[in-house]
Amino acid sequence: MTPNLKNILAATLVLCAIAQALPSRPENSHIYDENRLVPAQQLEFFDRISDEVANETGISIDAVLLNDIGERVAAKYAEEIAEKWQADAGREGEVLIFVAQKQRRKLVVTRGTASSIIDEAKIRKAEQEFLVPNFRQERYGDGILSLAGWLTFAISDSTGKKFDIDMQEAPAEEGMTVRGWLFVAVVFGLLIAFGRKGRRFGFFDNMKKLLCVSEIEKSQWPGIFRDAFGDNLVSAFISGRCLVEGFDALATPWTIDFILRDNSPEVITKLDAFREKARRENIAFGHFYTPAEIAQIRDPQELEYLQIASRNAPLCGVQDFGVQDFGVQDLGAQDLGVQDFKNF
């Protein structure tokens, strides 16, 4: 074999190896966009969605947009990429939005835990509803984002996880018409209206609201209160006013009351950073008591609400006390003293 022939053969083998190589997972993004079809702002928003879902569920939502896959079988190639990217990320599950421009192939593949919680038939339908019409009008970013939103909704619906994502904040692709955005808004509205647990996803403020005691107990709030107040926290609990018959969580926020060893203003301001999050999730911060203040309460109705709250809906801190632990022997007590405190 002549040297020139050897060189040609070697070059051919190298080119074949390159052609068969799988695209590498981007280090700082969840989208591999060969032709840069997705605008930068939409790419950033997609990354926010994927990071939020991955952190809460261990499932990564990614997208790979390729120009030309040659003679490869699109579905098999997409599965190989999904398996590689899942392994590279070390995640429990993988959802990959796969696009091959020249071959006009658009599909979604799932791996790991994602395969068991997202119905494949619904995925195929979502591909046709979100990717196909947007790509026909060359609104690539809108197609990818709307499908990512649907996938996030489906994961939330199956896992019961709530994501801090508001699709109203999704950036518009340049050149998109008002009619196009109305279409997107209507689609997401229908998803929310007919989803079994759609309120957990959080497209709009009402969808972010925590609507029952168990949702608050499973939320980030108990941990936030513990981290904010540390050893100063005696107890954080849902006010008894929210536990009486007729309370409407859609119309009225859940009031969280606190018992702190020190309730000075500089201590209470530690929650200021969370007030906007609280507003979105239907939480209001109520009273900040100290044990001494509770022992001096003369209002029987106020004591009744304290007793209900401390017994039935504690979130963190001491969870098994009644108001009698603060020197209150009955709800009508008029002569309360700090000398009767127990454990405080």
N, C-alpha and C positions, 0 to 999 in steps of 0.2 A: 504494500500500500504506500503510495507516494506521500510525502509530507503535506502537500497541498490538500490531498484527499482526506488525510487524517484531520487537518485543521477544519475542513468543511464539516466532517462528521462530528467533531467535537463541538463546533459552534451550533450544529443542528440539535445535538443532545442538550446543550445548555438552553437553547430556545424552547425546546419541548418541556424541559424541567420548569422553566419560568412560566410557560403557558399553563402547566398543570398545578402550579402553586396556588394555595388559597390566599385570599387577601388577608393581611394582618389586621387584627383588631386595633383600632386607633387608641393611642394611650390616653388622650384627653377628651374623647368624645364617644358617643354611642352610634355615630353615623360614619360609614365609609362611603364617601360621595365622589366617585371617580370623575364625573363630569361637572361637579359643583352645581348641581341642580337645585339644591336646597339653600335658600338665602341664610346668611349668617345668623340673623336674629331668630329665625325659626329653628335653625340647628341648635342654638343655645337653649331655646325653650324645650325642644325635644330632649336634650340632655337633662334638663331639670326634671322632666316627667320621669325619665328612666332612672335617674338617681333616687328620686323619691320612692318609686316602686321597689327598686332593688334594696334599698335600706330597710323597707318595711316588710318585704316578703322574701327576699333572696332571689327574686326573679328579675333578670335583666331584659329590657326591651331595647333591641338594637335594629339598625337598618343598614343594608349594604346596597348601594346603587352602582351597578357596573355598566360599562358601555357595551361590551361584547363578550359573550362567553363561548363563542365558537360553536363547536359541535357538542358541547357538554349537554347533558340532560339537566334542565333547570332545577327540577325538584330535588334530584340527587345532589347536585352541586350545592344547593341551598342548605340541605341537611348536613353536608360535610362542613360547611362554614359555621353553621349553628353549633355543631358539636365542638369544633375547634375554639370558637369564641367563648362558649360556656366553660370549657376547660381552662382557657387563658384567664378568664375573669374569676374563676373559682366560685361561681354561683351555683345555687341549687337548681335553678331553672333558667331557660333561655327562650325568648320569643324573638325571631328574626324576620324582619320585613325585607324581602328579597326582590330586587328589580334588575332586569337585564334589558337595557334600552333597545339594542338592535334587534333582539329576539322578541321584544314586546311581551316579556313575561313578568308578571307581578304576582307574588304569592307570599304567604306567611308560613313559617315552620316553627314548631315548638319542640323543646327538649326538656328533660328532667321533670321537675314538679309542675312546670307550666303545661305539660301535655295532659296532665290529669285533671286540671281545673278549668281549662278553656275548651269548650266543645268545638270539634273540628268543623262540623257542618256550619256552625255560626261564624267561624273564621272565614270559610269560603264565601259566605254571604256578605260579610263585612268587606272583603276584598273587592267585591263587585260594587258595593255601595259607596265606598270611600276612595279606594285607589283608582279604579278604572275611570269614573267620570272626571276626576280632577286631572289625571294624567292626559286624558284626551284633550283637555283645554290647556295643557302644559303648565298646570298649577301643581308642580311637583311637591313643593313644601306644604301646601295645603292638604294634599292627599296623604302625605306621610304623617303630618300632625293629627289630622282627623282620625286616621286609623290607629295611631298611637293612643289617642284619647279613648277610642272605643275599647282597645285592649286593656287600658288601665281600668276603665269602667268594669269590664268583664272580670278582671282579676279581683277588684274590690268586691264585686258581687259574690264571687265564689269564696273568697277568704274572709270576708267581713272586715277587712282592713280599711281604714280611712286615710286618704291621701290629701295632703295640704296643697292642692292644685286647683287653680281657677282658670278654666279655659277661656274665660272672657279676657284674660291677659295675653292670650296667644297673639303674636304679631301677625299682621296681614302681609301676604305676599304682594309685592309691587305689581300693580296692574289688575289686582283682583277687583271685580265690580261689587257694587252694593248688593246686587242680586245674589252674587256668589256667597257673600258673607251672611246674607239672610238665610241662604240654604244651609250653611254650616250651623247657624244658630238654631234653626228649626230641627235639624238632625239631632243635635245634642239635647235639645229640649225634649224630643221624643224619647231619646235614650233614658233620660232622667225620669220622665213621666211614667214609663212603662217598665223600668227596671225594678226587679224584686227588692233590691236594697240600694236603689239609685242614690238615695240621699247621702250615702257614705262617701260618694266620690268627690263632691264639692265643686261642681262647675260654677254654681252661683252661691251667694252667701247663705241662702236658705238650705242649700244642699250640704253646707259644712256644719250645720247645727247639730249638736249632740242632743238627742231627743229622748233619752231615757237614762235612768240611773246607771244601768250596767255599762252603757257606752262611756259614761264619764269615768267609771271605775277602771275600765280597760284602756282609757286614753293616756296621754302623756301627762295629764295634770297632777296626779298624785306624785309622780317623780319630780315635776317642776316645783311643787310646794316643798318637798323634802330638800331639794337642792338649794332653794332660795333661802329657807329659814334654818336649816340644819337642826342643831340641838335646841334652838330657841322655840321650835314648833312643838306644842303639846298635842294639838289635833287640828285637822282641817276636815270639815264635814259639810254636806249639803244642808242648807237651812230647812228647818221643818216646814216653813211656809211653802216649800216646793214639793212636800210630800203629802199634802192634804188632798182630799178628793176634789177634782175639778181643775187642778193645775194644768195649764196648757203650755207645753214647752215650745210650741210653734209661735206663741204670742209673747211669752215671758221668758227671760233668761233664767238659768239655774243660778241661784245665789249660793256662793260658798262662804261660810263663816269660818273664822279661825280662832283658836285659843293659843296665844303666844305668851311666853314668860316675859318678854319685853315687846310692847306694841308701840314703841316710840316711832315718830314719823320717818326717821332715817331707816328704820327696819322695814316698815311697810312699803317704802318706795322701791324695795327690791323686786316688787311685782310689776313695776311700771313698764318694764320691757316686754311684758306679756299681755298688756291690756288690749292691744289690737288683735292678737290671736284669740284672746278671750271673747272679744266682741264677735269675731267671725264664727266662733264655735258655740255661741249662745251661753257664755259663762259671765257672771258678774261677781265681783268681789264684794262681800257684805261687811259684816262687823269683824273687828279685830279685838277680841276680848283678852283680858288676862284673868287668871284664876281669881285674883282679888276682886276684879270688877264683877265677875259672875256672882260672887258671894254677896255683893251689895245690891244686886238687882231686886227691886221690890214689885215689879210688874208680873203677876201670875201668868198672864198670857205669854209674855216674853220667855218665862221659864218653861212654859209648856212647849214652845217651839224648840227651845234648846234641848229639852229632854227627848223630843221626837228625833231631832237631828243626831244627837250623840248616840242614840240607841240603834237607829235604823240605817243611816247612810253615811258612815265615816269613810273618808277617802285615804287618810294616812295619819300617822301618829297614834296616840292612845285611842283604842277602838272599843273598849268595853266599860267605859265609865257612864254613870248616869249623873244627873245634876246633883244628886245627893253627895257625890264625891267632892263637891265644892261647898259643902256645908248646908245644902238644901235638903230638908227632910220631907217636905211636901210642897206641892206646887203653889199653895197659898201662903207659904212662909212669908212673914213680915219682918222677922228679926233674924237676919242672916249675918254670920260672922266668919272671919277668916280663920278663927281658931279651930274650926271644924274641918279644915281641909284634910284630904287624905292623899298622900303620895305627891303633893305639889308644894 
